[in-house]
Amino acid sequence: MKIAAITANVLAIGLAVLATQASAARAAGQDADPDAGARAALASALQGMARAKLAVSERYTKTHAWAHDATAIGFEAPAGIPGRIAIADGTITVTFDAPASMAGKTLKLIPSDTGDGMVHWRCEAPALPATVRPKGCE
């Protein structure tokens, strides 16, 4: 119980420090970079996709078959993602709704079997601006 309280306090302090730094930067005229909204959308989407990757990978290791869709593996996208997460034959796709610079663009995680039953993921996001595209993503 004490560990949870300490963890919550440390998190609250960290968030307060970040908020103070952001506020100070704005006050100094150093507004966030123009890609800040896109980076935030991408971070949110990647968190949701991580859950989907786990669900798809678990299904594959148990059945050696890719999930046909999200309902086949009981996956429900978490709230707060600025877009839609879909799963089709194991491939996880996010289609962004916001911000405007990302609207309609997609990020895909495509699975493949490495031959030893393990799942390897390849990322595709050719329409995303290079300044926000995840490292290693095509």
C-alpha positions as CSV (number, residue, x, y, z in Angstrom):
1,M,0.0,0.0,0.0
2,K,2.8,2.4,0.9
3,I,4.7,1.7,-2.4
4,A,1.6,2.6,-4.4
5,A,1.2,5.9,-2.5
6,I,4.9,6.7,-2.9
7,T,4.7,5.9,-6.6
8,A,1.7,8.1,-7.0
9,N,3.4,11.0,-5.2
10,V,6.6,10.6,-7.4
11,L,4.4,10.6,-10.5
12,A,2.5,13.7,-9.3
13,I,5.8,15.5,-8.6
14,G,7.2,14.6,-12.0
15,L,4.0,15.8,-13.8
16,A,4.1,19.1,-11.8
17,V,7.8,19.6,-12.8
18,L,6.9,19.0,-16.5
19,A,4.0,21.3,-16.4
20,T,6.1,24.0,-14.8
21,Q,8.8,23.7,-17.4
22,A,6.3,23.8,-20.2
23,S,4.7,26.9,-18.7
24,A,8.1,28.6,-18.2
25,A,9.0,27.8,-21.9
26,R,5.8,29.4,-23.1
27,A,6.3,32.4,-20.9
28,A,9.8,32.8,-22.3
29,G,8.4,32.8,-25.9
30,Q,9.6,29.3,-26.6
31,D,6.3,27.7,-27.7
32,A,6.3,24.0,-28.3
33,D,7.6,22.8,-31.6
34,P,5.1,22.6,-34.5
35,D,5.1,18.8,-34.3
36,A,4.1,18.7,-30.6
37,G,0.5,17.8,-31.3
38,A,1.5,15.1,-33.8
39,R,4.1,13.7,-31.3
40,A,1.4,13.5,-28.6
41,A,-1.0,11.8,-31.0
42,L,1.7,9.3,-32.0
43,A,2.6,8.5,-28.4
44,S,-1.0,7.9,-27.5
45,A,-1.5,5.7,-30.5
46,L,1.7,3.7,-29.8
47,Q,0.5,3.0,-26.2
48,G,-2.8,1.5,-27.6
49,M,-0.9,-0.4,-30.3
50,A,1.4,-1.9,-27.6
51,R,-1.7,-3.5,-26.0
52,A,-2.8,-4.8,-29.4
53,K,0.6,-6.2,-30.2
54,L,0.5,-8.2,-26.9
55,A,-2.9,-9.5,-27.7
56,V,-2.0,-10.5,-31.3
57,S,1.3,-12.0,-30.2
58,E,-0.3,-14.1,-27.5
59,R,-2.9,-15.4,-29.9
60,Y,-0.3,-16.3,-32.4
61,T,1.9,-18.1,-29.9
62,K,-1.0,-20.2,-28.7
63,T,-2.7,-20.9,-32.1
64,H,-0.1,-20.2,-34.8
65,A,-2.8,-18.2,-36.5
66,W,-3.1,-14.4,-36.9
67,A,-6.1,-12.7,-35.4
68,H,-8.6,-11.9,-38.1
69,D,-9.9,-8.8,-36.2
70,A,-9.9,-7.2,-32.8
71,T,-13.0,-9.1,-31.5
72,A,-11.3,-12.4,-32.3
73,I,-8.8,-11.7,-29.6
74,G,-11.0,-9.6,-27.3
75,F,-9.1,-6.4,-27.9
76,E,-10.8,-3.1,-27.3
77,A,-8.8,0.1,-28.0
78,P,-8.2,2.2,-25.0
79,A,-10.0,5.6,-24.7
80,G,-8.2,8.7,-25.6
81,I,-6.5,7.6,-28.8
82,P,-6.8,10.3,-31.5
83,G,-7.9,7.8,-34.1
84,R,-9.0,4.3,-34.7
85,I,-7.1,1.1,-34.1
86,A,-8.1,-1.9,-36.3
87,I,-6.7,-5.4,-36.5
88,A,-6.9,-7.4,-39.7
89,D,-5.0,-10.7,-40.1
90,G,-2.6,-9.7,-37.3
91,T,-1.8,-6.3,-38.8
92,I,-2.5,-3.5,-36.5
93,T,-3.4,-0.2,-38.1
94,V,-4.0,3.2,-36.5
95,T,-5.8,5.8,-38.6
96,F,-5.4,9.2,-37.1
97,D,-8.3,11.6,-36.7
98,A,-6.3,14.4,-35.1
99,P,-4.4,16.6,-35.1
100,A,-5.0,18.1,-38.5
101,S,-1.5,17.3,-39.7
102,M,-2.1,13.6,-39.0
103,A,-5.8,13.3,-40.0
104,G,-6.3,10.4,-42.3
105,K,-2.7,9.1,-42.1
106,T,-2.0,5.6,-40.9
107,L,0.6,3.8,-38.9
108,K,0.8,0.0,-39.3
109,L,2.5,-2.7,-37.4
110,I,2.8,-5.9,-39.5
111,P,3.6,-9.2,-37.8
112,S,5.6,-12.1,-39.2
113,D,6.7,-15.4,-37.7
114,T,10.5,-15.6,-37.3
115,G,10.5,-19.3,-37.9
116,D,10.8,-20.2,-34.2
117,G,7.3,-19.3,-33.2
118,M,8.3,-15.8,-32.2
119,V,6.6,-12.7,-33.6
120,H,8.6,-10.0,-35.4
121,W,7.0,-6.6,-36.0
122,R,7.6,-4.3,-38.9
123,C,6.4,-0.7,-38.9
124,E,5.0,1.2,-41.9
125,A,4.0,4.8,-41.9
126,P,5.1,6.4,-45.2
127,A,2.6,9.2,-45.0
128,L,3.6,10.4,-41.5
129,P,6.0,13.4,-41.5
130,A,9.6,12.2,-41.0
131,T,9.9,14.5,-38.0
132,V,7.4,12.4,-36.1
133,R,7.7,9.0,-37.7
134,P,8.9,6.4,-35.2
135,K,12.6,5.4,-35.5
136,G,12.9,2.3,-37.7
137,C,9.5,2.8,-39.3
138,E,9.4,2.8,-43.1
